[in-house]
Every structure is written in C-alpha cells, then in structure tokens.
Amino acid sequence: MSTLPQAPIGRRARAGQLQPGMSSSVNVGDVERIASIAGGGALALFGLSRGSLAGLGLAAVGGSLLYRGLSGHCSAYSALGVNTAERHGQATSVAAGSGVKVEQAVTINRPAEELYRFWRDFQNLPRFMNHLESVTVQGNRSHWVAKAPLGRHVEWDAEIITERPNELIGWRSLPGSDVDNAGSVHFTAAPAGRGTEVRVVLKYDPPAGKLGSWLAWAFGEEPSVQVREDLRRFKQLMETGELATTRDQPHSPNE
C-alpha cells in the first residue's frame, strides 16, 4: 500500500498534523532542523570518540542539536520570541529585522572627541576587540577579518552610512559579505561630567543563520558578552593607555 508524501515538518505543524500538544512548540524551520540533526550527530560521534571530559562536553552539545532537530523546538528561540518555522526555512536578514541584535554601553572617563577619534581609525579596533584580526581602511569603505566559532574566519566589507563627528558612526556591510551586519556607535556626554558614554548597537546575521548564533553561544562566544568585554577593554585602554595581560577573567556587567 503506497503512502502519500509528507508535507514539510513546519507546514504540518502549522496545519495541526503533528501529535497533540506539539504544534505550538515547533519553532525551528525545516532547513535548520536538517542542519541540526546532521551537525549534532557528527558532533556527538566525534565527542564520544575522544574519550575525554572535553569530548563528553562536545557530545552533550551534539545531543542538544539532535534534540533541536528532531523535536523542532529551541528554548532560546522561545525566550526571544523567534519562530523560523514560520519563515519556511528562509535565511533571515539584517534588513528584515530578524537577525541578532546586541546593545551594550560603557562610561569612559575621557572626552568624546578623543574616544571618537580613536574609534574612527578602524585599524585601532583589533587592539581591544579580541575577535577581530584586522581592519583595512579603503576610503569610506573598510575590509574586516574576524575569528568565528570552531576555528573559522569570516570576512566582510563595510561602508559608513552616517557620521556626526564626536557623536556617531553608523555602518553597514556590503553585498557578498560572509556576515551581513549593520550598526552604530554613539558617544554621549555622561551626567555630572563623568566622561563619555559609549554605546554600541549591532545587528547581524551570523554565518549559518540562527543556527550559527546558537553554536556561537554553545561554544562560549555569545555576542552580547563579547561586545561587553570589547567595551571594557576599550575603557581600560583609553583611561590607562594599556591593556592588562590577564585575560578571560569574569567581570561585572556594570564594569
């Protein structure tokens, strides 16, 4: 007896063709589910083959990816109100408002003019942004090379789209970039003459879409923490003229 072909998982969930009580929990698109199953299985097998504590950790991450793919449910998506199943597995984009958004700020006891001037020379940024390897300035455009999870590298070209000296720098990536991103950095006088508040607002689509963002978080490279630490090092560099040699120590979110 022949059977009719099944509709895509996300469509069946929306149509109520899955088991009772499951349709509301499916929030991962079909493409991401397939990638999670394939990647999770490979990662779990690799971790188990290592026969070490670190290998068990990798196996646990692989198991989580497998669960994500098989169940179609992602707890992080639920917390963020994201549902890629409703997008039919299409890749999200910065312009569509579905990428990852990060916003962090720090108060630095230096004038806005000085901070703006240092930041505006983008080739200074790798001095305090650990994930950046290099920035090459080419007129109003720049070429960026950064580290990515699992030992990879990503590159993109960017252009400045808005600028107010000593107040604001806004940018966006150009078509063909490994990472679609846009953002701005704001320099605002802090109350009571306490220096300058530097606020970074970043919006980007990670490589491999939302799955790439989830993997980055799983491997300890959650973007909001990364940006917060970058700003902490920027504060230290501008206030003292140097960076401490001890790295990767925990810091309070208010530092």
C-alpha positions in Angstrom: 0.0 0.0 0.0 1.5 3.3 -1.1 1.6 6.4 1.2 1.2 10.0 0.2 4.4 12.1 0.6 4.6 14.1 3.8 4.4 17.9 3.8 7.4 19.7 5.3 7.6 19.5 9.0 6.9 23.2 9.6 3.9 23.1 7.4 2.5 20.0 9.1 2.9 21.7 12.5 1.0 24.8 11.4 -1.7 22.6 9.9 -2.1 20.7 13.2 -1.0 17.4 11.7 1.6 16.6 14.4 0.9 14.9 17.7 -1.5 16.8 20.0 0.3 19.4 22.1 3.4 19.6 19.8 2.4 22.1 17.1 2.8 25.1 19.4 6.3 24.0 20.4 7.8 23.8 16.9 9.7 27.0 16.3 12.7 25.8 14.1 12.5 25.8 10.3 13.0 22.7 8.2 16.4 23.7 6.9 17.7 24.4 10.4 16.3 21.1 11.6 18.1 19.1 9.0 21.4 21.0 9.7 20.9 20.4 13.5 20.4 16.7 13.0 23.4 16.4 10.7 25.7 18.6 12.7 24.5 17.3 16.0 25.1 13.7 15.1 28.6 14.3 13.7 29.5 16.4 16.8 28.2 13.7 19.2 30.1 10.9 17.5 33.3 13.0 17.4 32.9 13.9 21.1 32.4 10.3 22.2 35.3 9.1 20.1 37.6 11.5 22.1 37.2 9.6 25.3 37.8 12.7 27.4 35.9 15.2 29.5 36.1 17.8 26.7 34.8 15.1 24.4 31.8 14.4 26.6 31.1 18.2 26.5 31.1 18.1 22.7 28.9 15.1 22.7 26.4 16.9 25.0 26.3 19.8 22.6 25.8 17.4 19.8 22.9 15.7 21.7 21.3 19.1 22.2 21.5 19.8 18.5 20.0 16.4 17.7 17.1 17.1 20.1 16.6 20.5 18.5 16.5 19.0 15.0 14.2 16.1 15.9 11.8 18.0 18.1 11.8 21.2 16.1 11.9 23.1 19.4 14.6 25.6 20.5 14.3 27.0 24.1 16.5 30.0 23.2 14.1 30.9 20.3 11.1 30.6 22.7 12.8 33.1 25.1 13.5 35.5 22.3 10.1 35.1 20.6 11.7 33.8 17.4 10.0 31.3 15.2 11.9 30.4 12.0 9.4 27.6 11.2 7.0 30.4 10.1 9.6 31.6 7.6 9.6 28.3 5.7 13.3 27.9 6.5 14.4 31.0 4.6 17.5 32.7 5.8 16.9 35.8 7.9 18.5 39.1 7.0 19.5 42.3 8.9 17.1 44.4 6.8 14.2 42.2 7.6 14.6 42.7 11.4 15.1 39.1 12.2 18.9 38.9 12.9 20.7 39.0 16.2 20.7 42.4 17.9 23.3 43.4 20.5 23.3 46.7 22.5 26.0 47.4 25.2 27.3 50.6 26.7 30.2 51.7 29.0 31.1 55.0 30.6 34.7 56.1 30.0 36.4 59.0 31.8 37.7 60.6 28.6 36.3 63.4 26.3 34.1 62.3 23.5 36.4 63.9 20.9 39.3 61.7 22.0 37.2 58.5 22.0 35.6 59.2 18.7 39.0 60.0 17.0 40.5 56.7 18.2 37.4 54.6 17.2 37.1 56.3 13.8 40.5 55.0 12.9 39.1 51.5 12.4 42.6 50.0 12.3 42.7 50.6 16.0 39.8 48.3 16.8 41.7 45.0 16.8 43.7 46.4 19.7 40.8 45.9 22.0 38.4 43.7 20.1 39.8 40.1 20.5 37.6 38.6 17.8 39.0 41.0 15.1 42.2 40.0 13.3 42.5 43.1 11.0 40.7 46.0 9.6 41.9 47.6 6.4 40.6 51.1 5.5 39.9 51.9 1.9 38.5 55.4 1.8 34.9 55.4 3.0 35.0 51.6 3.0 36.8 49.0 5.0 37.7 45.3 4.9 37.3 43.3 8.1 38.7 39.8 9.1 37.4 38.2 12.2 37.6 34.9 14.1 34.5 32.7 14.0 33.4 29.7 16.1 35.2 26.3 15.6 38.4 27.9 14.4 36.9 29.5 11.3 37.4 33.0 9.9 34.9 35.4 8.3 35.4 38.5 6.2 33.3 41.3 5.1 33.4 44.8 3.5 31.6 47.7 5.1 30.8 51.3 4.4 30.0 54.2 6.6 26.4 55.3 6.1 26.1 58.1 8.7 28.5 60.1 10.7 28.5 63.0 13.1 31.9 63.9 14.3 32.4 63.3 18.1 28.8 61.9 18.3 28.0 59.0 16.0 29.4 56.5 13.5 27.0 54.2 11.6 27.9 51.4 9.1 26.6 48.5 7.2 28.2 45.6 5.4 28.2 45.4 1.6 26.6 42.6 -0.5 28.7 39.4 -0.7 30.0 39.6 2.9 30.4 36.5 5.0 28.4 38.3 7.7 25.6 40.7 7.0 25.7 43.4 9.6 24.8 46.9 10.4 25.3 49.0 13.5 26.3 52.3 15.1 28.5 53.6 18.0 27.3 56.6 19.9 29.4 59.0 22.0 27.3 60.9 24.6 28.4 63.1 27.5 27.8 61.3 30.8 25.9 63.1 33.6 27.8 65.2 36.1 30.9 65.5 33.9 31.8 61.8 34.4 33.3 61.4 30.9 31.5 59.9 27.9 29.0 57.1 27.5 30.0 54.9 24.5 27.0 52.8 23.3 27.3 50.1 20.6 24.2 48.9 18.8 24.9 45.9 16.5 22.6 43.9 14.3 23.9 41.0 12.3 23.1 37.6 10.7 25.7 35.1 11.8 27.1 32.5 9.4 24.6 29.6 9.1 21.8 31.9 10.2 20.3 31.4 13.7 22.0 28.1 14.0 25.3 29.8 13.8 24.3 32.1 16.6 23.2 29.2 18.7 26.5 27.4 18.1 28.5 30.5 19.0 26.6 30.7 22.3 27.2 27.0 22.9 30.9 27.4 22.5 31.2 30.4 24.8 31.2 33.2 22.3 27.8 34.7 23.0 27.8 38.1 21.1 26.5 40.4 23.8 29.2 39.1 26.2 31.8 39.6 23.5 30.8 43.2 22.9 30.6 44.0 26.6 34.2 42.7 27.0 35.3 44.7 24.0 34.0 47.8 25.5 35.6 47.0 28.9 38.9 46.7 27.2 38.3 49.9 25.3 37.6 51.7 28.6 40.8 50.3 30.1 42.9 51.2 27.1 41.6 54.8 26.9 41.8 55.5 30.6 45.2 53.9 31.3 46.9 53.7 28.0 47.4 49.9 28.1 45.6 46.6 28.5 46.0 44.2 31.4 47.8 41.0 30.4 45.4 38.8 32.3 42.6 37.8 30.0 39.3 35.9 30.2 38.7 36.8 33.9 35.0 37.3 34.9 33.7 40.9 35.1 30.6 42.5 36.4 28.1 43.6 33.7 28.3 47.1 35.2 32.1 47.5 34.7 
